Each structure stands twice: as C-alpha cells, then as structure tokens.
C-alpha cells in the first residue's frame, strides 16, 4: 500500500495541508514557521502526558 500512487498522493496532500496551516498560523500570530512548530510540539507533549 505504501508504494501505491494513491498513498503517495494522499501523503503529499496531508503534508501540504499541514504546511499551509502552519504558514497561516505563523502569519496570524507573527511568529516564524519554526516557532509555530515548536509551540505546537509543546502543546502536543503537554496534552499527551497530562
């Protein structure tokens, strides 16, 4: 399944969607792309361990 064309297209679409969301948040809050990823990671870790 991982080598099929549908799987690859779905993965690329997912990555593009995530990238667009991060770009949107970085512009909305005036943060860099890296800072948005860092803050999201902190929140995910906090939610995962609490």
Beta strands, then each sheet from edge to edge (+ up, - down):
end
